[in-house]
Amino acid sequence: MIEWREPLYLDQKMGDGKRLAQTRRNLEEGKGAMFPAFGVFLAQNPHNLLEIISLNEFLQPGYGTRRFCCVGLAASREGAQELVRLLLEDTLRQTGALRVREFLYPKKETDRGDG
């Protein structure tokens, strides 16, 4: 199952609303991407930050049983690598470290338990 983080990091080709909607719909319906597409996901391994996966990999049986958090979409592997670079730069600028999960899902003031 894919969880979509909003707003997604998108390359120029995927930034077209029609292409993005088609890609998401196809994945949710268990179909492959109609054109090359790659997702940037939070890594399944806690020792890694992010992973780039071809969206057609999600047609394989093993992928349906795990949760994936998509943080970006690109029309090529190179585009996905550029999104990773941008995301890491944004993360460093905001957190001062490579705390990607903290950057993407910041805790609200009320979540701190300060009362």
Jmol script that loads the backbone (N, CA, C; Angstrom):
load data "model"
ATOM      1  N   MET A   1       0.833  -1.177   0.000  1.00  0.00           N
ATOM      2  CA  MET A   1       0.000   0.000   0.000  1.00  0.00           C
ATOM      3  C   MET A   1       0.882   1.247   0.000  1.00  0.00           C
ATOM      4  N   ILE A   2       0.477   2.243  -0.754  1.00  0.00           N
ATOM      5  CA  ILE A   2       1.248   3.478  -0.833  1.00  0.00           C
ATOM      6  C   ILE A   2       0.513   4.588  -0.094  1.00  0.00           C
ATOM      7  N   GLU A   3       1.234   5.231   0.807  1.00  0.00           N
ATOM      8  CA  GLU A   3       0.742   6.426   1.487  1.00  0.00           C
ATOM      9  C   GLU A   3       1.368   7.610   0.760  1.00  0.00           C
ATOM     10  N   TRP A   4       0.567   8.573   0.375  1.00  0.00           N
ATOM     11  CA  TRP A   4       1.057   9.731  -0.375  1.00  0.00           C
ATOM     12  C   TRP A   4       1.252  10.895   0.569  1.00  0.00           C
ATOM     13  N   ARG A   5       2.475  11.374   0.672  1.00  0.00           N
ATOM     14  CA  ARG A   5       2.750  12.557   1.475  1.00  0.00           C
ATOM     15  C   ARG A   5       2.452  13.778   0.630  1.00  0.00           C
ATOM     16  N   GLU A   6       1.695  14.693   1.176  1.00  0.00           N
ATOM     17  CA  GLU A   6       1.375  15.929   0.453  1.00  0.00           C
ATOM     18  C   GLU A   6       2.063  17.100   1.147  1.00  0.00           C
ATOM     19  N   PRO A   7       2.625  18.012   0.422  1.00  0.00           N
ATOM     20  CA  PRO A   7       2.762  18.005  -1.029  1.00  0.00           C
ATOM     21  C   PRO A   7       3.924  17.112  -1.460  1.00  0.00           C
ATOM     22  N   LEU A   8       3.770  16.481  -2.595  1.00  0.00           N
ATOM     23  CA  LEU A   8       4.817  15.628  -3.160  1.00  0.00           C
ATOM     24  C   LEU A   8       5.891  16.484  -3.819  1.00  0.00           C
ATOM     25  N   TYR A   9       7.121  16.011  -3.759  1.00  0.00           N
ATOM     26  CA  TYR A   9       8.176  16.578  -4.594  1.00  0.00           C
ATOM     27  C   TYR A   9       7.957  16.006  -5.993  1.00  0.00           C
ATOM     28  N   LEU A  10       7.931  16.854  -7.006  1.00  0.00           N
ATOM     29  CA  LEU A  10       7.665  16.420  -8.374  1.00  0.00           C
ATOM     30  C   LEU A  10       8.682  17.004  -9.331  1.00  0.00           C
ATOM     31  N   ASP A  11       9.062  16.212 -10.350  1.00  0.00           N
ATOM     32  CA  ASP A  11       9.894  16.786 -11.403  1.00  0.00           C
ATOM     33  C   ASP A  11       8.970  17.501 -12.393  1.00  0.00           C
ATOM     34  N   GLN A  12       9.562  18.183 -13.379  1.00  0.00           N
ATOM     35  CA  GLN A  12       8.765  18.975 -14.314  1.00  0.00           C
ATOM     36  C   GLN A  12       7.751  18.137 -15.081  1.00  0.00           C
ATOM     37  N   LYS A  13       8.162  16.966 -15.543  1.00  0.00           N
ATOM     38  CA  LYS A  13       7.245  16.131 -16.330  1.00  0.00           C
ATOM     39  C   LYS A  13       6.093  15.600 -15.490  1.00  0.00           C
ATOM     40  N   MET A  14       6.379  15.271 -14.250  1.00  0.00           N
ATOM     41  CA  MET A  14       5.328  14.731 -13.388  1.00  0.00           C
ATOM     42  C   MET A  14       4.479  15.851 -12.793  1.00  0.00           C
ATOM     43  N   GLY A  15       4.989  17.072 -12.827  1.00  0.00           N
ATOM     44  CA  GLY A  15       4.259  18.217 -12.286  1.00  0.00           C
ATOM     45  C   GLY A  15       2.982  18.530 -13.049  1.00  0.00           C
ATOM     46  N   ASP A  16       2.854  17.974 -14.253  1.00  0.00           N
ATOM     47  CA  ASP A  16       1.627  18.100 -15.031  1.00  0.00           C
ATOM     48  C   ASP A  16       0.528  17.372 -14.257  1.00  0.00           C
ATOM     49  N   GLY A  17      -0.495  18.066 -13.853  1.00  0.00           N
ATOM     50  CA  GLY A  17      -1.542  17.490 -13.013  1.00  0.00           C
ATOM     51  C   GLY A  17      -2.179  16.244 -13.602  1.00  0.00           C
ATOM     52  N   LYS A  18      -2.339  16.208 -14.911  1.00  0.00           N
ATOM     53  CA  LYS A  18      -2.965  15.059 -15.558  1.00  0.00           C
ATOM     54  C   LYS A  18      -2.096  13.813 -15.414  1.00  0.00           C
ATOM     55  N   ARG A  19      -0.811  13.962 -15.649  1.00  0.00           N
ATOM     56  CA  ARG A  19       0.110  12.823 -15.560  1.00  0.00           C
ATOM     57  C   ARG A  19       0.195  12.307 -14.125  1.00  0.00           C
ATOM     58  N   LEU A  20       0.238  13.216 -13.172  1.00  0.00           N
ATOM     59  CA  LEU A  20       0.291  12.839 -11.764  1.00  0.00           C
ATOM     60  C   LEU A  20      -0.974  12.073 -11.375  1.00  0.00           C
ATOM     61  N   ALA A  21      -2.130  12.603 -11.744  1.00  0.00           N
ATOM     62  CA  ALA A  21      -3.399  11.953 -11.395  1.00  0.00           C
ATOM     63  C   ALA A  21      -3.489  10.560 -12.021  1.00  0.00           C
ATOM     64  N   GLN A  22      -3.076  10.436 -13.270  1.00  0.00           N
ATOM     65  CA  GLN A  22      -3.114   9.144 -13.968  1.00  0.00           C
ATOM     66  C   GLN A  22      -2.200   8.132 -13.282  1.00  0.00           C
ATOM     67  N   THR A  23      -1.005   8.571 -12.904  1.00  0.00           N
ATOM     68  CA  THR A  23      -0.042   7.686 -12.257  1.00  0.00           C
ATOM     69  C   THR A  23      -0.579   7.192 -10.919  1.00  0.00           C
ATOM     70  N   ARG A  24      -1.102   8.103 -10.119  1.00  0.00           N
ATOM     71  CA  ARG A  24      -1.635   7.725  -8.810  1.00  0.00           C
ATOM     72  C   ARG A  24      -2.820   6.783  -8.960  1.00  0.00           C
ATOM     73  N   ARG A  25      -3.706   7.093  -9.879  1.00  0.00           N
ATOM     74  CA  ARG A  25      -4.885   6.249 -10.101  1.00  0.00           C
ATOM     75  C   ARG A  25      -4.463   4.835 -10.524  1.00  0.00           C
ATOM     76  N   ASN A  26      -3.524   4.735 -11.454  1.00  0.00           N
ATOM     77  CA  ASN A  26      -3.065   3.427 -11.912  1.00  0.00           C
ATOM     78  C   ASN A  26      -2.469   2.615 -10.767  1.00  0.00           C
ATOM     79  N   LEU A  27      -1.671   3.247  -9.927  1.00  0.00           N
ATOM     80  CA  LEU A  27      -1.070   2.524  -8.805  1.00  0.00           C
ATOM     81  C   LEU A  27      -2.127   2.060  -7.816  1.00  0.00           C
ATOM     82  N   GLU A  28      -3.078   2.916  -7.514  1.00  0.00           N
ATOM     83  CA  GLU A  28      -4.124   2.564  -6.559  1.00  0.00           C
ATOM     84  C   GLU A  28      -5.024   1.453  -7.093  1.00  0.00           C
ATOM     85  N   GLU A  29      -5.133   1.344  -8.428  1.00  0.00           N
ATOM     86  CA  GLU A  29      -5.937   0.293  -9.042  1.00  0.00           C
ATOM     87  C   GLU A  29      -5.120  -0.971  -9.334  1.00  0.00           C
ATOM     88  N   GLY A  30      -3.845  -0.967  -8.947  1.00  0.00           N
ATOM     89  CA  GLY A  30      -3.001  -2.133  -9.148  1.00  0.00           C
ATOM     90  C   GLY A  30      -2.483  -2.286 -10.564  1.00  0.00           C
ATOM     91  N   LYS A  31      -2.487  -1.207 -11.319  1.00  0.00           N
ATOM     92  CA  LYS A  31      -1.951  -1.226 -12.680  1.00  0.00           C
ATOM     93  C   LYS A  31      -0.562  -0.609 -12.664  1.00  0.00           C
ATOM     94  N   GLY A  32       0.207  -0.879 -13.685  1.00  0.00           N
ATOM     95  CA  GLY A  32       1.527  -0.277 -13.803  1.00  0.00           C
ATOM     96  C   GLY A  32       1.431   1.137 -14.348  1.00  0.00           C
ATOM     97  N   ALA A  33       2.532   1.840 -14.277  1.00  0.00           N
ATOM     98  CA  ALA A  33       2.594   3.185 -14.854  1.00  0.00           C
ATOM     99  C   ALA A  33       2.517   3.070 -16.375  1.00  0.00           C
ATOM    100  N   MET A  34       1.821   3.995 -17.008  1.00  0.00           N
ATOM    101  CA  MET A  34       1.670   3.963 -18.463  1.00  0.00           C
ATOM    102  C   MET A  34       2.915   4.472 -19.165  1.00  0.00           C
ATOM    103  N   PHE A  35       3.838   5.043 -18.419  1.00  0.00           N
ATOM    104  CA  PHE A  35       5.083   5.574 -18.944  1.00  0.00           C
ATOM    105  C   PHE A  35       6.103   5.433 -17.824  1.00  0.00           C
ATOM    106  N   PRO A  36       7.385   5.553 -18.126  1.00  0.00           N
ATOM    107  CA  PRO A  36       8.377   5.405 -17.052  1.00  0.00           C
ATOM    108  C   PRO A  36       8.107   6.388 -15.911  1.00  0.00           C
ATOM    109  N   ALA A  37       8.098   5.871 -14.708  1.00  0.00           N
ATOM    110  CA  ALA A  37       7.872   6.715 -13.538  1.00  0.00           C
ATOM    111  C   ALA A  37       8.592   6.091 -12.344  1.00  0.00           C
ATOM    112  N   PHE A  38       9.162   6.948 -11.519  1.00  0.00           N
ATOM    113  CA  PHE A  38       9.919   6.511 -10.355  1.00  0.00           C
ATOM    114  C   PHE A  38       9.442   7.285  -9.138  1.00  0.00           C
ATOM    115  N   GLY A  39       9.344   6.569  -8.033  1.00  0.00           N
ATOM    116  CA  GLY A  39       8.941   7.205  -6.788  1.00  0.00           C
ATOM    117  C   GLY A  39      10.119   7.350  -5.844  1.00  0.00           C
ATOM    118  N   VAL A  40      10.079   8.410  -5.054  1.00  0.00           N
ATOM    119  CA  VAL A  40      11.026   8.600  -3.954  1.00  0.00           C
ATOM    120  C   VAL A  40      10.240   8.271  -2.691  1.00  0.00           C
ATOM    121  N   PHE A  41      10.731   7.289  -1.950  1.00  0.00           N
ATOM    122  CA  PHE A  41      10.018   6.784  -0.779  1.00  0.00           C
ATOM    123  C   PHE A  41      10.881   6.888   0.461  1.00  0.00           C
ATOM    124  N   LEU A  42      10.234   7.038   1.612  1.00  0.00           N
ATOM    125  CA  LEU A  42      10.977   6.880   2.854  1.00  0.00           C
ATOM    126  C   LEU A  42      11.483   5.452   2.881  1.00  0.00           C
ATOM    127  N   ALA A  43      12.710   5.278   3.282  1.00  0.00           N
ATOM    128  CA  ALA A  43      13.345   3.959   3.234  1.00  0.00           C
ATOM    129  C   ALA A  43      12.672   2.977   4.181  1.00  0.00           C
ATOM    130  N   GLN A  44      12.559   1.736   3.731  1.00  0.00           N
ATOM    131  CA  GLN A  44      12.032   0.658   4.572  1.00  0.00           C
ATOM    132  C   GLN A  44      13.040   0.301   5.667  1.00  0.00           C
ATOM    133  N   ASN A  45      14.330   0.395   5.334  1.00  0.00           N
ATOM    134  CA  ASN A  45      15.400   0.106   6.282  1.00  0.00           C
ATOM    135  C   ASN A  45      15.660   1.371   7.102  1.00  0.00           C
ATOM    136  N   PRO A  46      15.551   1.318   8.422  1.00  0.00           N
ATOM    137  CA  PRO A  46      15.734   2.528   9.233  1.00  0.00           C
ATOM    138  C   PRO A  46      17.150   3.110   9.176  1.00  0.00           C
ATOM    139  N   HIS A  47      18.111   2.361   8.639  1.00  0.00           N
ATOM    140  CA  HIS A  47      19.477   2.867   8.514  1.00  0.00           C
ATOM    141  C   HIS A  47      19.665   3.703   7.249  1.00  0.00           C
ATOM    142  N   ASN A  48      18.672   3.714   6.381  1.00  0.00           N
ATOM    143  CA  ASN A  48      18.721   4.510   5.152  1.00  0.00           C
ATOM    144  C   ASN A  48      17.732   5.661   5.263  1.00  0.00           C
ATOM    145  N   LEU A  49      17.900   6.660   4.402  1.00  0.00           N
ATOM    146  CA  LEU A  49      17.003   7.807   4.426  1.00  0.00           C
ATOM    147  C   LEU A  49      15.852   7.655   3.437  1.00  0.00           C
ATOM    148  N   LEU A  50      16.208   7.432   2.174  1.00  0.00           N
ATOM    149  CA  LEU A  50      15.227   7.390   1.097  1.00  0.00           C
ATOM    150  C   LEU A  50      15.576   6.268   0.138  1.00  0.00           C
ATOM    151  N   GLU A  51      14.613   5.880  -0.677  1.00  0.00           N
ATOM    152  CA  GLU A  51      14.890   4.925  -1.743  1.00  0.00           C
ATOM    153  C   GLU A  51      14.091   5.313  -2.980  1.00  0.00           C
ATOM    154  N   ILE A  52      14.683   5.018  -4.114  1.00  0.00           N
ATOM    155  CA  ILE A  52      14.050   5.281  -5.405  1.00  0.00           C
ATOM    156  C   ILE A  52      13.591   3.931  -5.961  1.00  0.00           C
ATOM    157  N   ILE A  53      12.311   3.856  -6.319  1.00  0.00           N
ATOM    158  CA  ILE A  53      11.741   2.603  -6.815  1.00  0.00           C
ATOM    159  C   ILE A  53      10.951   2.884  -8.081  1.00  0.00           C
ATOM    160  N   SER A  54      11.170   2.060  -9.102  1.00  0.00           N
ATOM    161  CA  SER A  54      10.343   2.137 -10.306  1.00  0.00           C
ATOM    162  C   SER A  54       8.919   1.790  -9.896  1.00  0.00           C
ATOM    163  N   LEU A  55       7.954   2.577 -10.325  1.00  0.00           N
ATOM    164  CA  LEU A  55       6.575   2.334  -9.920  1.00  0.00           C
ATOM    165  C   LEU A  55       6.039   1.010 -10.447  1.00  0.00           C
ATOM    166  N   ASN A  56       6.620   0.502 -11.520  1.00  0.00           N
ATOM    167  CA  ASN A  56       6.183  -0.791 -12.025  1.00  0.00           C
ATOM    168  C   ASN A  56       6.569  -1.943 -11.094  1.00  0.00           C
ATOM    169  N   GLU A  57       7.493  -1.706 -10.174  1.00  0.00           N
ATOM    170  CA  GLU A  57       7.837  -2.720  -9.173  1.00  0.00           C
ATOM    171  C   GLU A  57       6.620  -3.070  -8.308  1.00  0.00           C
ATOM    172  N   PHE A  58       5.704  -2.133  -8.182  1.00  0.00           N
ATOM    173  CA  PHE A  58       4.541  -2.356  -7.328  1.00  0.00           C
ATOM    174  C   PHE A  58       3.555  -3.350  -7.926  1.00  0.00           C
ATOM    175  N   LEU A  59       3.820  -3.806  -9.143  1.00  0.00           N
ATOM    176  CA  LEU A  59       3.007  -4.871  -9.731  1.00  0.00           C
ATOM    177  C   LEU A  59       3.406  -6.234  -9.183  1.00  0.00           C
ATOM    178  N   GLN A  60       4.592  -6.329  -8.577  1.00  0.00           N
ATOM    179  CA  GLN A  60       5.082  -7.591  -8.019  1.00  0.00           C
ATOM    180  C   GLN A  60       4.280  -7.927  -6.751  1.00  0.00           C
ATOM    181  N   PRO A  61       3.992  -9.203  -6.532  1.00  0.00           N
ATOM    182  CA  PRO A  61       3.135  -9.606  -5.408  1.00  0.00           C
ATOM    183  C   PRO A  61       3.619  -9.150  -4.029  1.00  0.00           C
ATOM    184  N   GLY A  62       4.903  -9.174  -3.764  1.00  0.00           N
ATOM    185  CA  GLY A  62       5.405  -8.828  -2.437  1.00  0.00           C
ATOM    186  C   GLY A  62       5.195  -7.383  -2.022  1.00  0.00           C
ATOM    187  N   TYR A  63       5.029  -6.502  -2.974  1.00  0.00           N
ATOM    188  CA  TYR A  63       4.900  -5.092  -2.639  1.00  0.00           C
ATOM    189  C   TYR A  63       3.540  -4.745  -2.045  1.00  0.00           C
ATOM    190  N   GLY A  64       2.525  -5.523  -2.350  1.00  0.00           N
ATOM    191  CA  GLY A  64       1.184  -5.210  -1.873  1.00  0.00           C
ATOM    192  C   GLY A  64       0.988  -5.404  -0.388  1.00  0.00           C
ATOM    193  N   THR A  65       1.885  -6.126   0.251  1.00  0.00           N
ATOM    194  CA  THR A  65       1.727  -6.429   1.668  1.00  0.00           C
ATOM    195  C   THR A  65       2.452  -5.440   2.576  1.00  0.00           C
ATOM    196  N   ARG A  66       3.251  -4.550   2.018  1.00  0.00           N
ATOM    197  CA  ARG A  66       4.025  -3.592   2.819  1.00  0.00           C
ATOM    198  C   ARG A  66       3.526  -2.181   2.583  1.00  0.00           C
ATOM    199  N   ARG A  67       3.787  -1.321   3.555  1.00  0.00           N
ATOM    200  CA  ARG A  67       3.431   0.097   3.436  1.00  0.00           C
ATOM    201  C   ARG A  67       4.624   0.878   2.928  1.00  0.00           C
ATOM    202  N   PHE A  68       4.367   1.754   1.996  1.00  0.00           N
ATOM    203  CA  PHE A  68       5.404   2.636   1.463  1.00  0.00           C
ATOM    204  C   PHE A  68       4.893   4.065   1.548  1.00  0.00           C
ATOM    205  N   CYS A  69       5.774   4.959   1.943  1.00  0.00           N
ATOM    206  CA  CYS A  69       5.412   6.369   2.014  1.00  0.00           C
ATOM    207  C   CYS A  69       6.103   7.101   0.869  1.00  0.00           C
ATOM    208  N   CYS A  70       5.315   7.524  -0.110  1.00  0.00           N
ATOM    209  CA  CYS A  70       5.848   8.227  -1.283  1.00  0.00           C
ATOM    210  C   CYS A  70       5.957   9.714  -0.982  1.00  0.00           C
ATOM    211  N   VAL A  71       7.163  10.258  -1.177  1.00  0.00           N
ATOM    212  CA  VAL A  71       7.389  11.682  -0.926  1.00  0.00           C
ATOM    213  C   VAL A  71       7.707  12.437  -2.210  1.00  0.00           C
ATOM    214  N   GLY A  72       7.897  11.703  -3.330  1.00  0.00           N
ATOM    215  CA  GLY A  72       8.199  12.364  -4.597  1.00  0.00           C
ATOM    216  C   GLY A  72       7.962  11.451  -5.777  1.00  0.00           C
ATOM    217  N   LEU A  73       7.669  12.059  -6.932  1.00  0.00           N
ATOM    218  CA  LEU A  73       7.480  11.311  -8.180  1.00  0.00           C
ATOM    219  C   LEU A  73       8.235  11.999  -9.307  1.00  0.00           C
ATOM    220  N   ALA A  74       8.835  11.179 -10.161  1.00  0.00           N
ATOM    221  CA  ALA A  74       9.586  11.695 -11.301  1.00  0.00           C
ATOM    222  C   ALA A  74       9.369  10.793 -12.504  1.00  0.00           C
ATOM    223  N   ALA A  75       9.584  11.340 -13.688  1.00  0.00           N
ATOM    224  CA  ALA A  75       9.398  10.587 -14.929  1.00  0.00           C
ATOM    225  C   ALA A  75      10.639   9.790 -15.318  1.00  0.00           C
ATOM    226  N   SER A  76      11.748   9.941 -14.586  1.00  0.00           N
ATOM    227  CA  SER A  76      12.973   9.199 -14.885  1.00  0.00           C
ATOM    228  C   SER A  76      13.744   8.966 -13.591  1.00  0.00           C
ATOM    229  N   ARG A  77      14.668   8.003 -13.630  1.00  0.00           N
ATOM    230  CA  ARG A  77      15.515   7.758 -12.458  1.00  0.00           C
ATOM    231  C   ARG A  77      16.350   8.998 -12.140  1.00  0.00           C
ATOM    232  N   GLU A  78      16.857   9.655 -13.185  1.00  0.00           N
ATOM    233  CA  GLU A  78      17.659  10.866 -12.981  1.00  0.00           C
ATOM    234  C   GLU A  78      16.809  11.965 -12.337  1.00  0.00           C
ATOM    235  N   GLY A  79      15.565  12.078 -12.769  1.00  0.00           N
ATOM    236  CA  GLY A  79      14.653  13.049 -12.166  1.00  0.00           C
ATOM    237  C   GLY A  79      14.419  12.737 -10.698  1.00  0.00           C
ATOM    238  N   ALA A  80      14.288  11.456 -10.365  1.00  0.00           N
ATOM    239  CA  ALA A  80      14.095  11.045  -8.973  1.00  0.00           C
ATOM    240  C   ALA A  80      15.346  11.355  -8.147  1.00  0.00           C
ATOM    241  N   GLN A  81      16.518  11.159  -8.731  1.00  0.00           N
ATOM    242  CA  GLN A  81      17.758  11.486  -8.022  1.00  0.00           C
ATOM    243  C   GLN A  81      17.842  12.985  -7.741  1.00  0.00           C
ATOM    244  N   GLU A  82      17.381  13.782  -8.680  1.00  0.00           N
ATOM    245  CA  GLU A  82      17.358  15.238  -8.476  1.00  0.00           C
ATOM    246  C   GLU A  82      16.374  15.606  -7.361  1.00  0.00           C
ATOM    247  N   LEU A  83      15.234  14.925  -7.295  1.00  0.00           N
ATOM    248  CA  LEU A  83      14.279  15.185  -6.215  1.00  0.00           C
ATOM    249  C   LEU A  83      14.885  14.840  -4.863  1.00  0.00           C
ATOM    250  N   VAL A  84      15.651  13.743  -4.801  1.00  0.00           N
ATOM    251  CA  VAL A  84      16.327  13.367  -3.557  1.00  0.00           C
ATOM    252  C   VAL A  84      17.293  14.474  -3.150  1.00  0.00           C
ATOM    253  N   ARG A  85      18.059  14.985  -4.119  1.00  0.00           N
ATOM    254  CA  ARG A  85      19.002  16.074  -3.815  1.00  0.00           C
ATOM    255  C   ARG A  85      18.254  17.287  -3.256  1.00  0.00           C
ATOM    256  N   LEU A  86      17.166  17.681  -3.899  1.00  0.00           N
ATOM    257  CA  LEU A  86      16.390  18.834  -3.445  1.00  0.00           C
ATOM    258  C   LEU A  86      15.809  18.599  -2.047  1.00  0.00           C
ATOM    259  N   LEU A  87      15.289  17.410  -1.839  1.00  0.00           N
ATOM    260  CA  LEU A  87      14.699  17.085  -0.545  1.00  0.00           C
ATOM    261  C   LEU A  87      15.750  17.123   0.559  1.00  0.00           C
ATOM    262  N   LEU A  88      16.935  16.569   0.280  1.00  0.00           N
ATOM    263  CA  LEU A  88      18.007  16.584   1.287  1.00  0.00           C
ATOM    264  C   LEU A  88      18.497  17.999   1.562  1.00  0.00           C
ATOM    265  N   GLU A  89      18.585  18.825   0.527  1.00  0.00           N
ATOM    266  CA  GLU A  89      18.966  20.231   0.737  1.00  0.00           C
ATOM    267  C   GLU A  89      17.937  20.948   1.596  1.00  0.00           C
ATOM    268  N   ASP A  90      16.660  20.733   1.317  1.00  0.00           N
ATOM    269  CA  ASP A  90      15.601  21.349   2.120  1.00  0.00           C
ATOM    270  C   ASP A  90      15.663  20.859   3.565  1.00  0.00           C
ATOM    271  N   THR A  91      15.925  19.565   3.735  1.00  0.00           N
ATOM    272  CA  THR A  91      16.024  18.978   5.067  1.00  0.00           C
ATOM    273  C   THR A  91      17.178  19.594   5.848  1.00  0.00           C
ATOM    274  N   LEU A  92      18.338  19.696   5.218  1.00  0.00           N
ATOM    275  CA  LEU A  92      19.497  20.304   5.894  1.00  0.00           C
ATOM    276  C   LEU A  92      19.235  21.757   6.269  1.00  0.00           C
ATOM    277  N   ARG A  93      18.605  22.479   5.379  1.00  0.00           N
ATOM    278  CA  ARG A  93      18.315  23.893   5.622  1.00  0.00           C
ATOM    279  C   ARG A  93      17.356  24.061   6.818  1.00  0.00           C
ATOM    280  N   GLN A  94      16.355  23.184   6.918  1.00  0.00           N
ATOM    281  CA  GLN A  94      15.353  23.316   7.973  1.00  0.00           C
ATOM    282  C   GLN A  94      15.774  22.705   9.306  1.00  0.00           C
ATOM    283  N   THR A  95      16.447  21.547   9.273  1.00  0.00           N
ATOM    284  CA  THR A  95      16.745  20.834  10.517  1.00  0.00           C
ATOM    285  C   THR A  95      18.208  20.926  10.931  1.00  0.00           C
ATOM    286  N   GLY A  96      19.086  21.313   9.998  1.00  0.00           N
ATOM    287  CA  GLY A  96      20.510  21.359  10.300  1.00  0.00           C
ATOM    288  C   GLY A  96      21.169  19.987  10.265  1.00  0.00           C
ATOM    289  N   ALA A  97      20.417  18.974   9.907  1.00  0.00           N
ATOM    290  CA  ALA A  97      20.940  17.597   9.827  1.00  0.00           C
ATOM    291  C   ALA A  97      20.092  16.836   8.807  1.00  0.00           C
ATOM    292  N   LEU A  98      20.468  15.605   8.563  1.00  0.00           N
ATOM    293  CA  LEU A  98      19.718  14.795   7.603  1.00  0.00           C
ATOM    294  C   LEU A  98      18.600  14.029   8.304  1.00  0.00           C
ATOM    295  N   ARG A  99      17.722  14.757   8.950  1.00  0.00           N
ATOM    296  CA  ARG A  99      16.569  14.173   9.636  1.00  0.00           C
ATOM    297  C   ARG A  99      15.358  14.286   8.725  1.00  0.00           C
ATOM    298  N   VAL A 100      15.326  13.423   7.724  1.00  0.00           N
ATOM    299  CA  VAL A 100      14.302  13.503   6.682  1.00  0.00           C
ATOM    300  C   VAL A 100      12.906  13.298   7.248  1.00  0.00           C
ATOM    301  N   ARG A 101      12.722  12.297   8.072  1.00  0.00           N
ATOM    302  CA  ARG A 101      11.384  12.044   8.629  1.00  0.00           C
ATOM    303  C   ARG A 101      10.916  13.211   9.476  1.00  0.00           C
ATOM    304  N   GLU A 102      11.800  13.784  10.267  1.00  0.00           N
ATOM    305  CA  GLU A 102      11.464  14.938  11.093  1.00  0.00           C
ATOM    306  C   GLU A 102      11.083  16.136  10.213  1.00  0.00           C
ATOM    307  N   PHE A 103      11.802  16.312   9.114  1.00  0.00           N
ATOM    308  CA  PHE A 103      11.514  17.407   8.198  1.00  0.00           C
ATOM    309  C   PHE A 103      10.158  17.215   7.509  1.00  0.00           C
ATOM    310  N   LEU A 104       9.894  15.998   7.040  1.00  0.00           N
ATOM    311  CA  LEU A 104       8.658  15.736   6.302  1.00  0.00           C
ATOM    312  C   LEU A 104       7.432  15.662   7.206  1.00  0.00           C
ATOM    313  N   TYR A 105       7.620  15.209   8.436  1.00  0.00           N
ATOM    314  CA  TYR A 105       6.513  15.055   9.384  1.00  0.00           C
ATOM    315  C   TYR A 105       6.861  15.744  10.697  1.00  0.00           C
ATOM    316  N   PRO A 106       6.919  17.077  10.686  1.00  0.00           N
ATOM    317  CA  PRO A 106       7.297  17.793  11.917  1.00  0.00           C
ATOM    318  C   PRO A 106       6.242  17.601  13.005  1.00  0.00           C
ATOM    319  N   LYS A 107       6.714  17.512  14.226  1.00  0.00           N
ATOM    320  CA  LYS A 107       5.791  17.404  15.350  1.00  0.00           C
ATOM    321  C   LYS A 107       5.212  18.784  15.627  1.00  0.00           C
ATOM    322  N   LYS A 108       3.938  18.798  15.916  1.00  0.00           N
ATOM    323  CA  LYS A 108       3.269  20.052  16.258  1.00  0.00           C
ATOM    324  C   LYS A 108       3.616  20.396  17.700  1.00  0.00           C
ATOM    325  N   GLU A 109       3.456  21.662  18.067  1.00  0.00           N
ATOM    326  CA  GLU A 109       3.744  22.102  19.427  1.00  0.00           C
ATOM    327  C   GLU A 109       2.978  21.265  20.436  1.00  0.00           C
ATOM    328  N   THR A 110       1.727  20.911  20.135  1.00  0.00           N
ATOM    329  CA  THR A 110       0.908  20.142  21.066  1.00  0.00           C
ATOM    330  C   THR A 110       1.352  18.690  21.173  1.00  0.00           C
ATOM    331  N   ASP A 111       2.151  18.206  20.209  1.00  0.00           N
ATOM    332  CA  ASP A 111       2.613  16.820  20.220  1.00  0.00           C
ATOM    333  C   ASP A 111       3.819  16.608  21.142  1.00  0.00           C
ATOM    334  N   ARG A 112       4.363  17.676  21.702  1.00  0.00           N
ATOM    335  CA  ARG A 112       5.597  17.556  22.461  1.00  0.00           C
ATOM    336  C   ARG A 112       5.370  17.032  23.876  1.00  0.00           C
ATOM    337  N   GLY A 113       4.137  17.034  24.325  1.00  0.00           N
ATOM    338  CA  GLY A 113       3.852  16.554  25.679  1.00  0.00           C
ATOM    339  C   GLY A 113       4.182  17.568  26.739  1.00  0.00           C
ATOM    340  N   ASP A 114       4.360  18.858  26.352  1.00  0.00           N
ATOM    341  CA  ASP A 114       4.693  19.900  27.320  1.00  0.00           C
ATOM    342  C   ASP A 114       3.471  20.382  28.096  1.00  0.00           C
ATOM    343  N   GLY A 115       2.306  19.929  27.677  1.00  0.00           N
ATOM    344  CA  GLY A 115       1.085  20.300  28.373  1.00  0.00           C
ATOM    345  C   GLY A 115       0.439  21.407  27.705  1.00  0.00           C
TER     346      GLY A 115
END
end "model"
wireframe off; spacefill off
backbone 0.3
color backbone group
